[in-house]
Amino acid sequence: MLKQHLQFKLSQKLSPQQIQLMKLIQLPTQAFEQRLKQELEENPALEGGKEELDTFDDEFSDPYETENDNETINTEDINIDDYLSDDEIPDYRTKANNYSSDDEEKSVPYAAGVSFNQYLINQLNTVYLSDDEWSIAEFLVGSVDESGYIRRPLSDILDDLAFTQNIYTDEETIEKVLRIVQKLDPPGVAARSLEECLTIQLKRKEATPPVELAIAILEKSFDQFTKKHYKKLIQKHNITEEQLRDAISEIEKLNPKPGGSYSGNNRMVEHVVPDFSIRIVEGELELSLNGRNAPELHVSKEYSNMLKGYKETKEKSKSQKDTILFIKQKLDAAKWFIDAIRQRQQTLFVTMNAIMQYQREYFLTGDERNLRPMILKDIADEIDMDVSTVSRVANSKYVDTPYGTKLIKEFFSESMKNDQGEDVSTREIKKILETVIGEESKKKPLTDDKLAAILKEKGYPIARRTVAKYREQLDIPVARLRKQI
């Protein structure tokens, strides 16, 4: 049985223009400049530089409407359906109907120079190798990851050489060639483990007693060394505490990631350009927006005059109508883009100003213990904007402060209660935890239980597991691994 019924549904959708504006807001300064350059290249009706914009307001109206109250234009030959068709819709209105985080701009500048693998290949050119050895060495270099390690077993490399390079050899030959590759710079490259990486570096050094002891410890007692069982090391190697300290000092000078020392390894490098600047002027905070976010743009006078000319033509051919539609689309797009940039500037400034005022004590002192608990909703409520807008500003923007350049999202943190029932920032607790660990005796580091007790004495009653979580977030190891001899 068929039934008819009415159903009311309330839904909220973002217009394509709003989506484009949100994309502009989330762009940091450098990406915004690239987007601006792209728009200037694609829209001939948009130009850089100063120009009076007020005189163009009427020129964005329908080209077939009256130019003033007394003058009319003959519209009998105009097909209104053509004028209102989808052909009139500018490209920018149709490109982002389905927006997701996957659509975000993620391009960043690349570091110039030779890739890390090519750097190693160039060194191989100075080594005498047979044809097969060269092919094996080249394959091994291609297996080196960005940290400088070869993570694959030689048995897998043996199979790959046979199947992909048509080279049939044995593991002994591959091992021999690997030793040659491991002599390349930077020291420790092409190692298969941390132990091998550090040992290779030590064997390149002058054979002093501390270096020889360090090699022996890595080759014979690596597990005990990583777990910092110093008493067992002293007994096993029959050495004094001072000798062990000297050997450990040699190991600590080594580079556990030799690939990271090569500046031209072709990984993406983003040059941080602060979007805002905060200065203290006569005891007061002063916020400024990077001038590169406020370009001077105007609508092309030439395009506006072209539109005027076509409007004044009484006899219009099909091609002239198409031209009018094209010009109007470009003028509409240019005007919208200029308005969107102004809106972006205002949104960025208002949001950052609210954050600055909310964290006033921190920006005046630079002491992270003065950071107030602050979540995105706090700022969104303050400026009467959506939480997602605040998130777009905070996640990708940097601010230059008297205490260094900071990522804005770092000023946000959850709150916890202290022993007096007051809300304090988790950042404040982490800073105190970091300070306490920094001042501990490294011969007897504080356990998480003891750290929790100390924080409780300071007025922050938090559990041991919470201390462990904060310690891990600060990238601080457990007490046993902080121990020094």
C-alpha positions as a printed NumPy array, in Angstrom:
array([[  0.   ,   0.   ,   0.   ],
       [  1.447,   3.352,  -1.06 ],
       [  1.346,   6.257,   1.355],
       [  2.256,   9.882,   0.996],
       [  3.662,  11.921,   3.84 ],
       [  5.561,  15.127,   4.4  ],
       [  8.922,  15.114,   6.115],
       [ 10.712,  18.263,   7.239],
       [ 14.472,  18.111,   7.436],
       [ 16.869,  20.84 ,   8.509],
       [ 20.304,  20.639,   6.944],
       [ 23.238,  22.992,   6.719],
       [ 25.566,  22.992,   3.738],
       [ 28.612,  25.062,   2.97 ],
       [ 28.551,  26.907,  -0.307],
       [ 31.494,  26.38 ,  -2.688],
       [ 32.61 ,  29.941,  -1.878],
       [ 32.646,  29.188,   1.861],
       [ 34.64 ,  26.01 ,   1.237],
       [ 37.176,  27.944,  -0.823],
       [ 37.425,  30.547,   1.961],
       [ 38.072,  27.81 ,   4.544],
       [ 40.844,  26.467,   2.318],
       [ 42.401,  29.936,   2.093],
       [ 42.239,  30.371,   5.872],
       [ 44.096,  27.133,   6.584],
       [ 46.987,  27.971,   4.242],
       [ 50.205,  29.161,   5.923],
       [ 51.969,  32.19 ,   4.45 ],
       [ 54.12 ,  30.404,   1.849],
       [ 51.315,  28.186,   0.572],
       [ 49.024,  31.225,   0.467],
       [ 51.535,  33.052,  -1.744],
       [ 51.581,  30.087,  -4.128],
       [ 47.773,  30.058,  -4.213],
       [ 47.756,  33.813,  -4.881],
       [ 50.237,  33.405,  -7.729],
       [ 48.106,  30.647,  -9.232],
       [ 44.968,  32.825,  -9.119],
       [ 46.76 ,  35.761, -10.732],
       [ 47.968,  33.484, -13.541],
       [ 44.56 ,  31.892, -14.13 ],
       [ 42.357,  34.984, -13.903],
       [ 43.336,  37.857, -16.245],
       [ 40.699,  40.068, -14.574],
       [ 42.695,  40.004, -11.315],
       [ 45.787,  42.185, -11.009],
       [ 48.277,  43.015,  -8.295],
       [ 48.962,  46.529,  -7.031],
       [ 46.884,  49.451,  -5.854],
       [ 43.715,  50.522,  -7.661],
       [ 40.453,  52.172,  -6.705],
       [ 37.885,  49.417,  -6.27 ],
       [ 34.79 ,  51.473,  -5.526],
       [ 34.372,  52.539,  -9.154],
       [ 33.89 ,  48.922, -10.182],
       [ 30.988,  48.049,  -7.883],
       [ 28.311,  48.529, -10.564],
       [ 30.345,  46.654, -13.102],
       [ 29.679,  43.326, -11.416],
       [ 25.959,  43.64 , -11.948],
       [ 24.135,  41.906, -14.76 ],
       [ 25.563,  43.277, -18.057],
       [ 22.02 ,  43.447, -19.415],
       [ 20.664,  45.532, -16.555],
       [ 20.329,  49.321, -16.865],
       [ 23.532,  51.252, -16.536],
       [ 21.625,  54.041, -14.766],
       [ 17.995,  54.796, -13.926],
       [ 17.273,  56.676, -17.16 ],
       [ 19.132,  54.585, -19.772],
       [ 17.925,  51.198, -21.021],
       [ 19.46 ,  48.532, -23.213],
       [ 17.579,  46.547, -25.814],
       [ 17.287,  42.991, -24.439],
       [ 14.904,  41.473, -26.975],
       [ 17.658,  39.395, -28.568],
       [ 18.972,  38.081, -25.278],
       [ 18.228,  34.478, -24.314],
       [ 17.797,  34.585, -20.524],
       [ 18.177,  30.815, -20.263],
       [ 21.62 ,  31.087, -21.861],
       [ 22.561,  33.848, -19.471],
       [ 21.443,  31.897, -16.397],
       [ 22.834,  28.568, -17.598],
       [ 25.554,  26.62 , -15.845],
       [ 28.035,  28.043, -18.336],
       [ 27.971,  31.267, -16.344],
       [ 29.164,  29.617, -13.151],
       [ 32.85 ,  30.397, -12.561],
       [ 35.262,  27.475, -12.221],
       [ 35.979,  28.293,  -8.597],
       [ 32.344,  27.571,  -7.705],
       [ 32.406,  24.026,  -9.021],
       [ 35.835,  22.696,  -8.107],
       [ 35.23 ,  21.883,  -4.442],
       [ 31.728,  20.482,  -4.115],
       [ 33.072,  17.522,  -2.16 ],
       [ 35.618,  18.756,   0.344],
       [ 37.576,  16.606,   2.713],
       [ 40.871,  16.8  ,   4.549],
       [ 42.4  ,  14.811,   1.679],
       [ 41.921,  17.862,  -0.524],
       [ 44.142,  20.087,   1.592],
       [ 47.217,  21.637,   0.057],
       [ 50.26 ,  19.793,   1.304],
       [ 52.944,  20.987,  -1.065],
       [ 56.104,  22.375,   0.495],
       [ 59.389,  23.513,  -1.032],
       [ 61.97 ,  20.832,  -1.785],
       [ 65.577,  21.018,  -0.728],
       [ 67.833,  21.439,  -3.712],
       [ 70.861,  19.256,  -4.304],
       [ 71.838,  15.642,  -4.911],
       [ 69.777,  12.902,  -3.327],
       [ 71.288,  10.841,  -0.527],
       [ 71.416,   7.693,  -2.674],
       [ 73.026,   9.565,  -5.565],
       [ 75.59 ,  10.951,  -3.107],
       [ 76.542,   7.365,  -2.225],
       [ 76.607,   6.287,  -5.888],
       [ 78.969,   9.154,  -6.692],
       [ 81.384,   7.825,  -4.078],
       [ 81.179,   4.322,  -5.54 ],
       [ 82.544,   5.726,  -8.799],
       [ 85.905,   6.127,  -7.07 ],
       [ 86.047,   2.457,  -6.033],
       [ 87.327,  -0.296,  -8.334],
       [ 84.645,  -2.974,  -8.698],
       [ 83.892,  -5.699, -11.227],
       [ 80.674,  -5.41 , -13.244],
       [ 78.783,  -7.812, -10.975],
       [ 80.169,  -6.177,  -7.836],
       [ 79.122,  -2.765,  -9.148],
       [ 75.576,  -3.993,  -9.781],
       [ 75.4  ,  -5.496,  -6.294],
       [ 76.82 ,  -2.329,  -4.696],
       [ 74.358,  -0.166,  -6.626],
       [ 71.483,  -2.374,  -5.463],
       [ 72.681,  -2.193,  -1.839],
       [ 72.885,   1.602,  -2.021],
       [ 69.332,   1.624,  -3.39 ],
       [ 68.261,  -0.361,  -0.329],
       [ 69.628,   2.249,   2.115],
       [ 66.768,   4.105,   3.822],
       [ 66.722,   7.788,   4.801],
       [ 68.233,   7.004,   8.214],
       [ 71.218,   5.362,   6.527],
       [ 70.327,   1.714,   7.288],
       [ 69.741,  -1.4  ,   5.219],
       [ 66.75 ,  -2.988,   6.957],
       [ 66.433,  -6.093,   4.758],
       [ 68.115,  -9.473,   5.32 ],
       [ 70.835, -10.417,   2.848],
       [ 68.799, -13.488,   1.862],
       [ 66.011, -11.209,   0.577],
       [ 68.513,  -9.053,  -1.289],
       [ 70.001, -12.238,  -2.815],
       [ 66.575, -13.234,  -4.166],
       [ 65.835,  -9.74 ,  -5.469],
       [ 69.145,  -9.594,  -7.324],
       [ 68.262, -12.824,  -9.087],
       [ 64.679, -11.934,  -9.968],
       [ 65.018,  -8.224, -10.782],
       [ 68.653,  -7.807, -11.881],
       [ 69.328, -11.288, -13.283],
       [ 72.405, -11.502, -11.045],
       [ 73.047, -14.897,  -9.473],
       [ 75.483, -14.72 ,  -6.575],
       [ 75.74 , -15.818,  -2.944],
       [ 75.428, -14.172,   0.465],
       [ 79.203, -14.292,   0.992],
       [ 79.763, -12.108,  -2.087],
       [ 76.999,  -9.72 ,  -1.063],
       [ 78.562,  -9.463,   2.406],
       [ 81.944,  -8.661,   0.824],
       [ 80.437,  -5.872,  -1.308],
       [ 78.447,  -4.605,   1.686],
       [ 81.719,  -4.071,   3.579],
       [ 82.867,  -1.85 ,   0.716],
       [ 79.622,   0.147,   0.764],
       [ 79.951,   0.555,   4.535],
       [ 83.247,   2.378,   3.966],
       [ 81.401,   5.233,   2.253],
       [ 80.52 ,   8.486,   3.966],
       [ 78.812,   9.344,   6.217],
       [ 80.388,   6.86 ,   8.664],
       [ 77.964,   4.118,   9.698],
       [ 75.982,   4.128,   6.459],
       [ 74.524,   0.82 ,   5.161],
       [ 74.577,  -0.768,   8.618],
       [ 71.968,  -3.43 ,   9.322],
       [ 71.504,  -2.593,  12.996],
       [ 72.268,   0.121,  15.524],
       [ 75.01 ,  -2.05 ,  16.992],
       [ 76.712,  -2.436,  13.593],
       [ 76.241,   1.267,  12.796],
       [ 77.979,   2.422,  15.983],
       [ 80.715,  -0.194,  15.665],
       [ 81.534,   0.91 ,  12.101],
       [ 81.916,   4.492,  13.291],
       [ 84.161,   3.503,  16.212],
       [ 86.441,   1.45 ,  13.933],
       [ 87.028,   4.572,  11.845],
       [ 88.441,   6.337,  14.903],
       [ 91.955,   6.198,  16.292],
       [ 92.366,   2.986,  18.3  ],
       [ 92.669,   4.504,  21.789],
       [ 91.879,   2.391,  24.91 ],
       [ 88.422,   4.012,  25.393],
       [ 87.548,   3.403,  21.716],
       [ 88.71 ,  -0.236,  21.834],
       [ 86.727,  -0.793,  25.044],
       [ 83.676,   0.822,  23.461],
       [ 83.939,  -1.563,  20.48 ],
       [ 84.232,  -4.558,  22.828],
       [ 81.157,  -3.43 ,  24.794],
       [ 79.068,  -3.009,  21.638],
       [ 80.176,  -6.338,  20.126],
       [ 79.99 ,  -8.455,  23.291],
       [ 77.58 ,  -6.694,  25.678],
       [ 75.237,  -4.59 ,  23.556],
       [ 72.08 ,  -5.699,  25.37 ],
       [ 73.541,  -4.916,  28.802],
       [ 74.783,  -1.553,  27.494],
       [ 71.349,  -0.52 ,  26.156],
       [ 69.748,  -1.477,  29.471],
       [ 72.446,   0.455,  31.353],
       [ 73.484,  -2.462,  33.565],
       [ 76.752,  -0.748,  34.41 ],
       [ 77.748,  -3.005,  37.302],
       [ 77.499,  -6.072,  35.053],
       [ 79.588,  -4.345,  32.382],
       [ 82.313,  -3.51 ,  34.912],
       [ 82.432,  -7.091,  36.116],
       [ 82.268,  -8.703,  32.667],
       [ 85.005,  -6.561,  31.116],
       [ 87.051,  -6.301,  34.314],
       [ 87.298,  -2.506,  34.146],
       [ 86.986,   0.449,  36.493],
       [ 84.027,   2.824,  36.65 ],
       [ 86.172,   5.582,  35.129],
       [ 87.193,   3.383,  32.177],
       [ 83.537,   2.566,  31.545],
       [ 82.624,   6.257,  31.714],
       [ 85.29 ,   7.073,  29.084],
       [ 84.056,   4.285,  26.78 ],
       [ 80.444,   5.421,  27.098],
       [ 81.557,   8.977,  26.345],
       [ 83.023,   7.751,  23.042],
       [ 79.765,   5.97 ,  22.147],
       [ 77.674,   9.036,  22.975],
       [ 79.615,  11.058,  20.382],
       [ 78.443,   8.753,  17.587],
       [ 75.56 ,   9.34 ,  15.177],
       [ 72.808,   6.682,  15.42 ],
       [ 71.209,   7.944,  12.169],
       [ 74.021,   8.622,   9.678],
       [ 71.54 ,   9.327,   6.87 ],
       [ 70.135,  12.256,   8.808],
       [ 73.507,  14.013,   8.719],
       [ 73.295,  14.452,   4.956],
       [ 71.595,  17.794,   4.335],
       [ 70.874,  17.094,   0.684],
       [ 68.974,  13.827,   1.047],
       [ 66.075,  15.223,  -0.948],
       [ 63.555,  15.016,   1.839],
       [ 60.999,  17.773,   1.932],
       [ 62.121,  20.745,   3.966],
       [ 59.595,  23.357,   4.962],
       [ 60.986,  26.786,   5.706],
       [ 58.913,  28.18 ,   8.535],
       [ 57.654,  31.685,   7.824],
       [ 55.837,  33.172,  10.847],
       [ 52.29 ,  34.229,   9.974],
       [ 52.083,  36.566,  12.975],
       [ 54.449,  38.557,  15.14 ],
       [ 53.983,  39.447,  18.812],
       [ 56.09 ,  42.167,  20.399],
       [ 56.089,  43.732,  23.853],
       [ 55.934,  47.514,  23.522],
       [ 56.007,  49.494,  26.773],
       [ 54.637,  46.56 ,  28.731],
       [ 51.802,  45.871,  26.309],
       [ 51.417,  43.128,  23.708],
       [ 51.398,  44.184,  20.071],
       [ 50.175,  41.774,  17.371],
       [ 50.884,  42.115,  13.665],
       [ 50.021,  39.935,  10.664],
       [ 52.811,  39.077,   8.225],
       [ 52.469,  41.599,   5.386],
       [ 52.762,  38.783,   2.843],
       [ 49.252,  37.746,   3.913],
       [ 47.84 ,  41.132,   2.857],
       [ 48.618,  41.553,  -0.841],
       [ 47.345,  44.536,  -2.803],
       [ 44.937,  43.355,  -5.486],
       [ 42.46 ,  45.035,  -7.776],
       [ 40.116,  44.244, -10.61 ],
       [ 41.521,  44.788, -14.086],
       [ 40.456,  48.164, -15.497],
       [ 40.88 ,  46.775, -19.005],
       [ 38.421,  43.938, -18.381],
       [ 35.954,  46.341, -16.768],
       [ 36.129,  48.63 , -19.804],
       [ 35.645,  45.642, -22.114],
       [ 32.47 ,  44.723, -20.239],
       [ 31.241,  48.323, -20.51 ],
       [ 31.884,  48.29 , -24.239],
       [ 29.935,  45.106, -24.792],
       [ 27.085,  46.387, -22.633],
       [ 26.775,  49.46 , -24.858],
       [ 26.582,  47.356, -28.034],
       [ 22.922,  47.007, -29.053],
       [ 23.378,  44.304, -31.672],
       [ 24.98 ,  41.275, -30.002],
       [ 26.049,  38.141, -31.817],
       [ 26.29 ,  34.708, -30.183],
       [ 30.068,  35.04 , -29.869],
       [ 29.659,  38.465, -28.242],
       [ 27.215,  37.01 , -25.723],
       [ 29.693,  34.247, -24.917],
       [ 32.423,  36.858, -24.496],
       [ 30.219,  38.869, -22.128],
       [ 29.578,  35.758, -20.025],
       [ 33.306,  34.933, -19.917],
       [ 34.287,  38.469, -18.905],
       [ 31.598,  38.617, -16.237],
       [ 32.699,  35.26 , -14.819],
       [ 36.301,  36.446, -14.541],
       [ 35.264,  39.771, -12.97 ],
       [ 32.988,  37.987, -10.492],
       [ 35.799,  35.568,  -9.614],
       [ 38.312,  38.415,  -9.171],
       [ 35.965,  40.397,  -6.913],
       [ 35.186,  37.304,  -4.86 ],
       [ 38.86 ,  36.421,  -4.477],
       [ 39.713,  39.94 ,  -3.275],
       [ 36.857,  39.799,  -0.753],
       [ 37.944,  36.313,   0.365],
       [ 41.497,  37.509,   1.026],
       [ 40.174,  40.387,   3.119],
       [ 38.007,  37.95 ,   5.056],
       [ 41.008,  35.68 ,   5.525],
       [ 43.104,  38.548,   6.896],
       [ 40.367,  39.528,   9.342],
       [ 39.781,  35.939,  10.483],
       [ 43.493,  35.288,  11.065],
       [ 44.008,  38.512,  12.982],
       [ 40.871,  38.203,  15.138],
       [ 41.645,  34.577,  16.021],
       [ 45.296,  35.18 ,  16.902],
       [ 44.435,  38.31 ,  18.869],
       [ 41.976,  36.302,  20.978],
       [ 44.642,  33.639,  21.609],
       [ 47.182,  36.326,  22.542],
       [ 44.818,  37.963,  25.025],
       [ 43.788,  34.607,  26.481],
       [ 47.452,  33.689,  27.067],
       [ 48.505,  37.234,  27.978],
       [ 50.586,  36.216,  30.995],
       [ 52.583,  33.724,  28.967],
       [ 53.353,  36.158,  26.144],
       [ 54.457,  38.79 ,  28.653],
       [ 56.759,  36.442,  30.592],
       [ 57.647,  33.516,  28.303],
       [ 57.137,  31.148,  31.247],
       [ 55.207,  28.073,  30.084],
       [ 53.893,  27.646,  33.608],
       [ 51.763,  30.719,  32.907],
       [ 49.97 ,  29.022,  30.   ],
       [ 46.276,  28.815,  30.829],
       [ 44.23 ,  25.747,  29.936],
       [ 42.77 ,  26.536,  26.52 ],
       [ 40.796,  24.474,  24.049],
       [ 39.565,  25.409,  20.571],
       [ 36.046,  26.069,  21.864],
       [ 37.32 ,  28.728,  24.281],
       [ 38.611,  30.835,  21.391],
       [ 35.672,  29.986,  19.118],
       [ 33.243,  31.274,  21.758],
       [ 35.374,  34.363,  22.309],
       [ 35.321,  35.433,  18.643],
       [ 31.915,  33.908,  17.804],
       [ 33.271,  31.626,  15.093],
       [ 33.143,  27.905,  14.449],
       [ 35.618,  25.584,  16.183],
       [ 36.752,  24.279,  12.78 ],
       [ 37.788,  27.813,  11.768],
       [ 39.931,  28.212,  14.879],
       [ 41.424,  24.778,  14.22 ],
       [ 42.407,  25.79 ,  10.676],
       [ 44.227,  28.844,  11.999],
       [ 45.928,  27.019,  14.885],
       [ 47.092,  23.868,  13.116],
       [ 49.153,  25.372,  10.324],
       [ 50.248,  28.842,  11.454],
       [ 53.311,  30.073,  13.321],
       [ 53.801,  33.144,  15.477],
       [ 57.09 ,  34.937,  16.082],
       [ 57.355,  35.784,  19.793],
       [ 60.12 ,  37.271,  21.962],
       [ 60.777,  33.657,  23.012],
       [ 61.106,  32.127,  19.56 ],
       [ 58.84 ,  31.041,  16.704],
       [ 56.01 ,  28.841,  17.955],
       [ 53.335,  26.697,  16.318],
       [ 50.043,  28.2  ,  17.457],
       [ 48.43 ,  24.869,  18.308],
       [ 51.089,  24.407,  21.01 ],
       [ 49.319,  27.042,  23.11 ],
       [ 46.266,  24.797,  23.424],
       [ 46.055,  22.28 ,  26.231],
       [ 43.559,  20.48 ,  28.423],
       [ 43.012,  21.43 ,  32.064],
       [ 43.515,  19.594,  35.341],
       [ 42.661,  20.481,  38.91 ],
       [ 45.405,  21.304,  41.406],
       [ 45.134,  20.627,  45.134],
       [ 43.26 ,  23.924,  45.579],
       [ 40.63 ,  22.995,  43.006],
       [ 41.9  ,  25.479,  40.421],
       [ 42.145,  24.639,  36.717],
       [ 45.743,  24.45 ,  35.56 ],
       [ 47.14 ,  23.661,  32.121],
       [ 48.595,  20.235,  31.438],
       [ 51.416,  22.163,  29.737],
       [ 52.233,  23.72 ,  33.112],
       [ 52.414,  20.286,  34.74 ],
       [ 54.606,  18.945,  31.92 ],
       [ 56.971,  21.89 ,  32.294],
       [ 57.331,  21.259,  36.029],
       [ 57.825,  17.531,  35.369],
       [ 60.531,  18.348,  32.821],
       [ 62.236,  20.673,  35.312],
       [ 62.172,  18.077,  38.108],
       [ 63.686,  15.405,  35.831],
       [ 66.301,  17.883,  34.612],
       [ 67.422,  18.522,  38.198],
       [ 67.463,  14.869,  39.321],
       [ 70.637,  12.94 ,  40.097],
       [ 71.497,  11.002,  36.959],
       [ 73.221,   8.364,  39.062],
       [ 69.86 ,   7.641,  40.682],
       [ 67.041,   8.904,  38.452],
       [ 63.548,   9.359,  39.855],
       [ 60.981,   6.658,  39.137],
       [ 57.474,   7.565,  37.974],
       [ 56.154,   6.834,  41.476],
       [ 58.636,   9.284,  42.994],
       [ 57.861,  11.874,  40.321],
       [ 54.143,  11.556,  41.11 ],
       [ 54.904,  12.077,  44.816],
       [ 57.001,  15.198,  44.08 ],
       [ 54.27 ,  16.675,  41.873],
       [ 51.739,  15.988,  44.604],
       [ 53.925,  17.888,  47.072],
       [ 53.987,  20.807,  44.602],
       [ 50.198,  20.853,  44.518],
       [ 49.485,  18.674,  41.472],
       [ 47.842,  15.41 ,  42.609],
       [ 48.17 ,  13.215,  39.516],
       [ 48.477,   9.443,  39.244],
       [ 51.663,   7.566,  38.359],
       [ 50.217,   6.416,  35.018],
       [ 49.492,  10.076,  34.156],
       [ 53.097,  10.962,  34.982],
       [ 54.236,   8.154,  32.664],
       [ 51.97 ,   9.476,  29.879],
       [ 53.294,  13.031,  30.213],
       [ 56.882,  11.777,  30.378],
       [ 56.406,   9.834,  27.143],
       [ 54.814,  12.875,  25.473],
       [ 57.914,  14.842,  26.458],
       [ 60.034,  12.078,  24.868],
       [ 61.792,  11.385,  28.179],
       [ 62.811,   7.726,  28.794],
       [ 62.124,   5.725,  31.951],
       [ 64.346,   6.166,  35.003],
       [ 66.578,   3.174,  34.174],
       [ 67.457,   4.587,  30.76 ],
       [ 68.182,   8.05 ,  32.201],
       [ 70.831,   6.603,  34.448],
       [ 74.41 ,   7.786,  33.94 ],
       [ 77.574,   6.396,  35.483]])
